[in-house]
Amino acid sequence: MEIIANYGSILLVLAIAFGLFMAWGVGANDVANAMGTSVGSGAITIKQAIIIAVIFEFAGAVLAGGEVTATIRKGILDASLFTNEPHLLIYGMLASLLSAGVWLMIASSLGWPVSTTHSIVGAIVGFGAVGVGVDAVAWGKVGKIAMSWIVSPILAGSIAFVLFKSLQSLIIDTSKPFENAKKYVPFYMFLVGFVISLVTIFKGLKHVGLEFDIMTSYLLATIFGTLVAVIGAIVIRRIHLDPDENKDFHFTSMERVFGVLMIVTAAAMAFAHGSNDVANAIGPLAAIYGVIESGGIIGSKSSLPVGILLVGGIGIVFGLVTYGHKVIATIGTGITQLTPSRGFAATLAAATTVVIASGTGLPVSTTQVLVGAVLGVGLARGMAALDLRMINKIFLSWLITLPAGALMSILFFFILKGIFGA
């Protein structure tokens, strides 16, 4: 308590700085989940992607990023163990933010799409197990997260595979791909609207106190999906066949129809991502704020001032603008060559997996889900369509993420303990 009384304001300034750094890492690395397929498929340029993401990621983070955040991210630690030494929780959360931020910076500079969720989870597990005690960690929860490494990419890849096969049989491998695209794409647009609104309802709106029962959620998603399909059908009707543009690539006109769809998907995914993943940066920050504000009393929840949400939103946007292009390039072109139709199948599969996961309570990484979905689309075209060297690099970076976050967190925890006192 004495340490908090003496150093409270310094610790809070450090928490905001480290939270901003971690949010920057989320923007630099994780926003590629929402934007990589759209850019890689040629539906939008990097500049347009950044503008769309700046608007919708920031809106998602601030509007639906969470009025109340659990002080201990995802229930990974037993808060009662810190009752007599609340300053240790502060050191640990500071160490977690800093180590996750450093790891995301390293990964982003190498163009590796790693999981921001697993970065922060690894960091919290590290300081909890070594700094406090092995009993402080809820190992069952950690085991569930490790399971999601395997389950979520396979699920997303399977959905993307089936989706792209349906596109091939209904549109791509037919004698009139352009006409069939105009005919069937509105139905796929309905699916996009339906799934993305479900992601937002399940993952985003509950943070601002808007919770609906299952029936209402599905009804709202159906209405929104129908609206997207109707608007999409009107826009698509204006796209006309230009025989000259199909000389080099037989499907150019058809892909223009899917390009309209990808812009909608990019905006919606950015909003859903901003609302969900800002918690990776502000969860630990909320924990620190709550302990300092209460003078060292550890409760299970802490109210979040809008200022902390703004820290998350600003950091995410800044990370995307300054460093996001490297990971966008990996997701968009590094794994397999994407066109708007392929990018659409991958994005919709990823969003569907997030909906299924949030419904079952399985903690998934949006990065791993999207990489799995892009792999699924590549596999639907045959093994030769995949860059296996890039895929090996990505899988290796996933394996390193949790231990890297944990080791750095332990190091920073003991450094902070040495500076401020135990």
ABEGO torsion letter per residue (X at the ends): XAAAAAAAAAAAAAAAAAAAAAAAAAAAAAAAAAAAAAAAAGABBAAAAAAAAAAAAAAAAAAAAEABBBABBGGABBAAAAAABAAAAAAAAAAAAAAAAAAAAAAAAAGBBBBAAAAAAAAAAAAAAAAAEAAABBAAAAAAAAAAAAAAAAAAAAAAAAAAAAAAAAAAABABAAAAAAAAAAAAAAAAAAAAAAAAAAAAAAAAGBBBBAAAAAAAAAAAAAAAAAAAAAAAAABBBBAAAAAABAAAAAAAAAAAAAAAAAAAAAAAAAAAAAAAAAAAAAAAAAAAAAGGBBBABBBBBAAAAAAAAAAAAAAAAAAAAAAAAAAAAAABBBBAAAAAAAAAAAAAAAAAAAAAGBBBBAAAAAAAAAAAAAAAAEAAABBAAAAAAAAAAAAAAAAAAAAAAAAAAAAAAAAAEX
